[in-house]
Amino acid sequence: MRVLMLILDGLGDKQYKLLRNKTPLEFARAPNLKKMGELGETGLMFTLGPGIIPGSDTAHLALFGYDPLEYYQGRGVYEALGAGIKLKPSDVAFRVNFATVKNGKIVDRRAGRNGFGLDELAEEINGWKIKNVKIIFKHTVEHRAVLVLRGKNLSKAVSDTDPHREGVPPRKPEPLDKSKNAKLTSNILQTFLEKANKLLENHTINKKRKRRGLLPANTLLVRGAGQYHRIPSIKELYGITATGIAGGALYKGVARFVGMDVLEVPGATGDKNTNLHAKAEAAVNAKTDIVFLHVKATDSFSHDHDYKGKSKFIEKVDKELVPRIMKEFDIVFVSGDHTTLSSIGQHTADPLPLLIYGDESLIRRDLGKFSERYATLGQYRIFGLDVLPILLSKIGILGKYGE
């Protein structure tokens, strides 16, 4: 038996007047998801717990059965692993945004979400050396990139430079403890950022971006410093094989971190143009107990305050991806990693709707439907850490506890 975990990033939302007082999920014409909800099990999930706003990294760890309080190593670690960088325990890794500043203040934290020319900019930065510390820098998807500092006596105890809002200057990195290593690392990071921002400011790529009507990518914002160490794999912990399919580096990174086989699917771009057909085929052809299939754009539309676009994209997922997976897996789990409210463009602690669909011999149908409000009629009120055990019990992998 096989299980598919379909995670529509940032799926949860609120009602909007222009959607006839429905959420983007409720408003979407999604007959396949509707059918799955009506024939399946539904409910609500707090990924990390009531009142806790999940990050995408910690939320996915929980969904994979790993308690973030024990296993979380910092966002930069997962971004780097997802970008294919093999980390050493002494490395310090960061998540990076190419961003736009004007008159010293951030205009757009994501440089318009457009990746034009960013590969070339990253290549110029990659390989620098600052005080015997090697700079590993790689552009991933849209505005996102990864920075790794490789050298001796480095520390992850360094603050973010991303203030997570526009209209203010980028922050300076600061040591988060009194150690010499933290001070050294923050100084190296500051030197790197000054050099990189000077390169970006008048670069020909940004002149081309402006001519195309794009925002210049003229500064770097870094966050999520982390250092890597190996943890028990999902096979070691649960006795299962697993495959990860995603476009974004973070999600591939978390999957690699827990020991999944991560597939590089042509056309899986991690944005609204991602090839959903190719992702579905890759999932069907993966011969493992669990297949994790991640879709990012639902979250991106929310961050851009585009609830109509989010609803339309859910319709696209329903049409291009869902029919293929419905028939091929014994159990299909559909939910998100967190709620992202389009009204404010931010993650919130609101619970997520979930559904579990599959062979009728394994499913106890309930009165719920797959939406934020109707899911309150469903049978589940769970945390993210509950998901994997529930799915594995459905397919008989988890044994009885006691006699």
C-alpha positions as CSV (number, residue, x, y, z in Angstrom):
1,M,0.0,0.0,0.0
2,R,1.1,3.5,-0.8
3,V,0.3,6.9,0.7
4,L,0.4,10.3,-1.0
5,M,0.8,13.5,1.1
6,L,-0.3,16.4,-1.0
7,I,0.7,19.7,0.8
8,L,-0.8,22.9,-0.7
9,D,1.5,25.4,1.0
10,G,-0.3,28.1,2.9
11,L,-3.7,26.6,2.0
12,G,-5.8,27.9,4.9
13,D,-7.4,31.4,4.6
14,K,-10.4,33.5,5.6
15,Q,-13.6,34.6,3.9
16,Y,-13.7,37.5,1.4
17,K,-16.6,39.6,0.3
18,L,-15.5,39.5,-3.4
19,L,-15.5,35.7,-3.1
20,R,-19.1,35.8,-1.9
21,N,-18.0,35.5,1.7
22,K,-16.1,32.3,1.0
23,T,-12.5,31.3,1.4
24,P,-10.3,30.8,-1.7
25,L,-10.7,27.0,-1.1
26,E,-14.5,27.2,-0.7
27,F,-14.9,29.5,-3.7
28,A,-12.8,27.4,-6.1
29,R,-14.5,25.1,-8.6
30,A,-12.7,22.0,-7.5
31,P,-15.0,19.0,-8.1
32,N,-12.2,16.4,-7.5
33,L,-11.3,17.8,-4.1
34,K,-15.0,18.1,-3.3
35,K,-15.5,14.5,-4.1
36,M,-12.6,13.4,-2.0
37,G,-13.9,15.4,0.9
38,E,-17.4,13.9,0.6
39,L,-16.1,10.3,0.4
40,G,-13.3,10.7,2.9
41,E,-12.4,11.7,6.4
42,T,-12.0,15.4,7.2
43,G,-11.1,17.7,10.1
44,L,-8.9,20.4,11.3
45,M,-5.2,20.5,12.1
46,F,-2.9,22.8,14.1
47,T,0.4,22.0,12.6
48,L,2.4,23.0,15.7
49,G,-0.3,23.6,18.2
50,P,-3.0,26.2,19.1
51,G,-1.7,29.7,19.0
52,I,1.6,28.8,17.4
53,I,2.3,30.4,14.0
54,P,4.1,27.8,12.0
55,G,7.1,28.4,9.7
56,S,7.2,26.3,6.6
57,D,10.3,24.5,7.8
58,T,9.0,23.5,11.3
59,A,5.6,22.7,9.9
60,H,7.0,20.2,7.4
61,L,9.2,18.6,10.0
62,A,6.1,18.0,12.1
63,L,4.2,16.6,9.1
64,F,7.0,14.1,8.5
65,G,6.8,13.0,12.1
66,Y,9.8,14.9,13.5
67,D,9.2,17.1,16.6
68,P,10.7,20.6,15.7
69,L,11.7,21.1,19.3
70,E,14.1,18.2,19.0
71,Y,15.1,18.2,15.3
72,Y,15.0,21.8,14.0
73,Q,18.4,23.2,12.9
74,G,17.5,26.5,11.3
75,R,16.0,27.5,8.0
76,G,19.3,28.0,6.2
77,V,20.2,24.3,6.7
78,Y,17.1,23.1,4.7
79,E,17.4,25.7,2.0
80,A,21.0,24.7,1.4
81,L,20.2,20.9,1.4
82,G,17.4,21.6,-1.0
83,A,19.7,23.5,-3.3
84,G,22.0,20.5,-3.5
85,I,24.7,21.8,-1.2
86,K,26.4,19.2,0.9
87,L,26.9,20.7,4.3
88,K,29.6,20.2,6.8
89,P,28.9,20.5,10.5
90,S,31.1,23.6,10.7
91,D,29.2,25.5,8.0
92,V,26.7,28.2,8.7
93,A,23.8,28.4,6.2
94,F,21.3,31.2,5.6
95,R,18.1,31.7,3.6
96,V,18.5,34.7,1.4
97,N,16.1,37.1,-0.4
98,F,17.2,39.2,-3.3
99,A,15.3,42.4,-2.4
100,T,14.8,46.0,-3.6
101,V,15.9,49.1,-1.6
102,K,15.5,52.7,-2.4
103,N,17.0,55.6,-0.4
104,G,18.2,53.0,2.2
105,K,14.7,51.5,2.8
106,I,13.3,48.2,1.6
107,V,10.7,48.7,-1.2
108,D,10.1,45.0,-1.9
109,R,11.5,42.1,0.2
110,R,11.2,39.8,-2.8
111,A,12.3,42.0,-5.7
112,G,9.0,41.5,-7.4
113,R,9.3,37.7,-7.2
114,N,11.1,37.7,-10.5
115,G,14.2,35.7,-11.0
116,F,15.5,37.3,-14.2
117,G,19.3,37.5,-14.1
118,L,19.6,36.2,-10.6
119,D,21.5,33.1,-11.6
120,E,24.2,35.3,-13.1
121,L,24.4,37.5,-10.1
122,A,24.7,34.5,-7.8
123,E,27.5,33.1,-9.9
124,E,29.5,36.3,-9.5
125,I,29.2,36.1,-5.8
126,N,29.8,32.4,-5.4
127,G,33.4,31.5,-4.5
128,W,34.4,34.7,-2.7
129,K,36.6,34.5,0.3
130,I,36.4,36.8,3.3
131,K,39.0,36.3,6.1
132,N,39.6,32.7,5.0
133,V,35.9,31.9,5.0
134,K,34.6,30.6,1.7
135,I,31.4,32.0,0.4
136,I,29.0,29.5,-1.2
137,F,26.1,31.3,-2.8
138,K,23.3,29.9,-5.0
139,H,20.1,31.3,-6.5
140,T,17.2,28.8,-6.3
141,V,13.6,29.9,-7.2
142,E,12.2,33.4,-7.9
143,H,13.8,35.8,-5.4
144,R,15.3,33.1,-3.2
145,A,18.9,32.1,-2.7
146,V,21.2,30.3,-0.3
147,L,24.3,31.5,1.5
148,V,26.8,29.2,3.2
149,L,29.8,30.4,5.2
150,R,32.5,27.7,5.2
151,G,35.4,28.0,7.5
152,K,36.6,27.6,11.1
153,N,35.3,28.9,14.3
154,L,31.9,30.0,12.9
155,S,28.6,30.2,14.8
156,K,24.9,30.1,14.0
157,A,24.3,32.6,16.8
158,V,23.8,35.5,14.3
159,S,20.7,37.7,13.9
160,D,18.7,38.1,10.7
161,T,19.1,41.1,8.6
162,D,15.6,40.7,7.1
163,P,13.1,42.8,9.1
164,H,10.2,41.0,7.4
165,R,8.5,44.3,6.4
166,E,8.9,47.1,3.9
167,G,9.5,50.7,4.5
168,V,12.4,50.2,6.9
169,P,16.2,49.7,6.4
170,P,17.7,46.2,6.4
171,R,19.1,45.3,9.8
172,K,22.7,44.7,10.5
173,P,23.8,41.2,11.6
174,E,24.5,41.0,15.3
175,P,26.0,38.2,17.5
176,L,23.3,36.5,19.6
177,D,25.7,35.5,22.4
178,K,29.0,36.7,23.8
179,S,31.2,34.1,22.1
180,K,34.1,35.1,19.9
181,N,32.7,32.8,17.2
182,A,29.4,34.6,17.1
183,K,31.2,38.0,16.9
184,L,33.5,36.7,14.1
185,T,30.6,35.3,12.1
186,S,28.5,38.5,12.3
187,N,31.6,40.6,11.2
188,I,32.2,38.3,8.3
189,L,28.5,38.4,7.3
190,Q,28.5,42.2,7.5
191,T,31.6,42.4,5.3
192,F,30.0,40.0,2.8
193,L,26.7,41.9,2.7
194,E,28.5,45.3,2.1
195,K,30.5,43.8,-0.7
196,A,27.5,42.0,-2.3
197,N,25.2,45.0,-2.1
198,K,27.9,47.2,-3.7
199,L,28.1,44.7,-6.6
200,L,24.4,44.6,-7.0
201,E,23.7,48.3,-6.9
202,N,25.0,49.2,-10.3
203,H,25.2,45.8,-12.0
204,T,24.2,45.5,-15.6
205,I,21.7,42.8,-14.7
206,N,19.8,45.4,-12.6
207,K,19.9,47.9,-15.4
208,K,18.4,45.2,-17.7
209,R,15.7,44.4,-15.0
210,K,14.7,48.1,-14.9
211,R,14.5,48.3,-18.7
212,R,12.1,45.3,-18.6
213,G,10.0,47.1,-16.0
214,L,11.2,44.9,-13.2
215,L,12.3,45.9,-9.7
216,P,16.1,45.9,-9.3
217,A,17.5,43.1,-7.1
218,N,19.9,45.5,-5.4
219,T,20.3,44.1,-1.9
220,L,20.4,40.8,0.0
221,L,18.4,40.0,3.1
222,V,19.5,37.0,5.1
223,R,17.8,35.0,7.9
224,G,17.5,31.6,9.5
225,A,21.2,30.8,10.4
226,G,21.7,27.2,11.0
227,Q,24.3,24.4,11.3
228,Y,23.8,20.9,10.2
229,H,24.1,17.6,11.9
230,R,22.7,14.2,10.8
231,I,19.5,12.9,12.4
232,P,17.8,9.4,12.2
233,S,16.2,8.9,8.8
234,I,12.5,8.4,8.3
235,K,13.4,4.7,7.4
236,E,15.3,4.4,10.7
237,L,12.5,5.9,12.8
238,Y,9.4,4.5,11.0
239,G,10.6,1.6,8.9
240,I,9.3,3.2,5.7
241,T,10.6,4.4,2.3
242,A,9.7,7.9,1.2
243,T,10.0,10.1,-1.9
244,G,9.9,13.9,-1.9
245,I,8.7,16.0,-4.9
246,A,8.9,19.8,-4.8
247,G,10.1,22.8,-6.7
248,G,11.2,25.0,-3.8
249,A,14.6,24.4,-2.2
250,L,13.3,24.6,1.3
251,Y,10.8,21.7,0.8
252,K,13.3,19.6,-1.0
253,G,15.8,20.3,1.8
254,V,13.5,19.2,4.6
255,A,12.7,16.1,2.7
256,R,16.4,15.3,2.2
257,F,17.0,16.2,5.9
258,V,14.7,13.3,7.0
259,G,16.1,10.9,4.5
260,M,13.6,11.0,1.6
261,D,14.7,10.3,-1.9
262,V,14.2,13.7,-3.6
263,L,13.3,13.7,-7.2
264,E,14.3,16.6,-9.6
265,V,11.2,16.9,-11.8
266,P,11.6,18.9,-15.0
267,G,9.2,21.9,-14.9
268,A,8.8,21.8,-11.1
269,T,9.6,25.5,-10.6
270,G,8.2,26.2,-7.2
271,D,6.0,29.0,-8.6
272,K,2.6,29.5,-10.3
273,N,4.0,28.1,-13.6
274,T,5.1,24.8,-12.1
275,N,4.3,21.7,-14.2
276,L,1.6,20.0,-12.2
277,H,1.2,17.2,-14.7
278,A,4.9,16.3,-14.4
279,K,4.7,16.4,-10.6
280,A,1.7,14.1,-10.6
281,E,3.5,11.6,-13.0
282,A,6.6,11.6,-10.8
283,A,4.5,10.9,-7.8
284,V,2.7,8.0,-9.4
285,N,5.9,6.5,-10.6
286,A,7.7,6.7,-7.3
287,K,7.7,3.2,-5.8
288,T,8.0,4.1,-2.1
289,D,5.6,3.7,0.9
290,I,5.1,7.5,1.2
291,V,5.2,10.1,-1.5
292,F,5.4,13.8,-0.4
293,L,4.2,16.2,-3.1
294,H,4.5,19.9,-2.4
295,V,2.8,22.8,-4.2
296,K,4.0,26.3,-3.4
297,A,2.0,28.8,-5.4
298,T,-1.1,28.7,-3.0
299,D,1.2,30.3,-0.4
300,S,2.8,32.8,-2.8
301,F,-0.6,34.1,-3.9
302,S,-1.5,34.7,-0.2
303,H,1.7,36.5,0.5
304,D,0.9,38.8,-2.5
305,H,-2.6,39.5,-1.1
306,D,-4.2,37.8,-4.2
307,Y,-7.0,35.6,-2.9
308,K,-8.6,35.4,-6.3
309,G,-5.4,34.1,-7.8
310,K,-5.1,31.6,-4.9
311,S,-8.6,30.3,-5.6
312,K,-7.9,30.0,-9.4
313,F,-4.7,28.1,-8.7
314,I,-6.6,25.6,-6.4
315,E,-8.8,25.0,-9.4
316,K,-5.7,24.4,-11.5
317,V,-4.4,21.8,-9.0
318,D,-7.8,20.2,-8.9
319,K,-7.9,19.9,-12.7
320,E,-4.2,19.0,-13.6
321,L,-2.9,17.1,-10.6
322,V,-5.7,15.6,-8.4
323,P,-7.3,13.3,-10.9
324,R,-4.1,11.5,-11.6
325,I,-3.3,10.8,-8.0
326,M,-6.8,9.9,-6.8
327,K,-6.6,6.5,-8.7
328,E,-3.1,5.5,-7.9
329,F,-2.7,5.7,-4.2
330,D,-4.4,3.6,-1.4
331,I,-4.5,6.7,0.8
332,V,-4.3,10.4,-0.2
333,F,-3.8,13.1,2.5
334,V,-4.5,16.7,1.5
335,S,-3.8,19.7,3.6
336,G,-1.4,22.6,4.0
337,D,1.6,23.3,6.2
338,H,0.0,26.5,7.7
339,T,-2.7,29.1,7.1
340,T,-1.6,32.2,5.2
341,L,-4.2,34.9,5.2
342,S,-4.3,36.8,1.9
343,S,-5.8,39.8,3.7
344,I,-2.5,40.4,5.6
345,G,-0.1,38.3,3.5
346,Q,1.2,36.5,6.6
347,H,1.2,33.1,8.2
348,T,-1.2,32.8,11.1
349,A,-2.0,30.3,13.8
350,D,-5.4,29.4,12.4
351,P,-6.1,25.7,12.0
352,L,-6.0,24.0,8.6
353,P,-8.6,21.8,6.9
354,L,-7.5,18.3,6.1
355,L,-8.9,15.3,4.2
356,I,-7.9,11.7,4.0
357,Y,-9.3,9.8,1.0
358,G,-8.7,6.3,-0.2
359,D,-9.9,2.7,-0.4
360,E,-13.3,2.5,1.2
361,S,-12.2,-0.4,3.3
362,L,-9.7,2.0,5.0
363,I,-11.9,5.1,5.3
364,R,-14.6,6.0,7.8
365,R,-16.6,8.6,6.0
366,D,-17.9,11.6,8.0
367,L,-20.1,14.6,7.5
368,G,-17.3,17.1,6.8
369,K,-16.3,18.7,3.5
370,F,-12.9,19.9,2.5
371,S,-13.0,23.6,3.5
372,E,-12.0,25.7,6.5
373,R,-15.6,25.9,7.9
374,Y,-17.1,22.5,6.9
375,A,-14.0,20.7,8.3
376,T,-15.3,21.6,11.7
377,L,-17.9,18.8,11.2
378,G,-15.2,16.3,10.5
379,Q,-13.8,13.7,12.9
380,Y,-10.2,15.0,13.3
381,R,-8.8,17.6,15.6
382,I,-5.0,16.9,15.4
383,F,-1.5,18.3,15.4
384,G,1.0,18.0,12.6
385,L,2.9,15.3,14.5
386,D,-0.2,13.1,14.4
387,V,-0.4,13.0,10.6
388,L,2.2,10.4,9.8
389,P,1.2,7.9,12.5
390,I,-2.5,8.2,11.3
391,L,-1.5,7.6,7.7
392,L,0.8,4.7,8.5
393,S,-1.8,3.0,10.7
394,K,-4.2,3.2,7.7
395,I,-1.9,1.1,5.6
396,G,-1.0,-1.4,8.3
397,I,2.6,-0.3,8.9
398,L,2.2,0.6,12.6
399,G,1.5,-2.4,14.8
400,K,-0.7,-2.7,17.8
401,Y,0.4,-1.2,21.1
402,G,0.1,-3.9,23.7
403,E,-2.0,-7.0,23.6
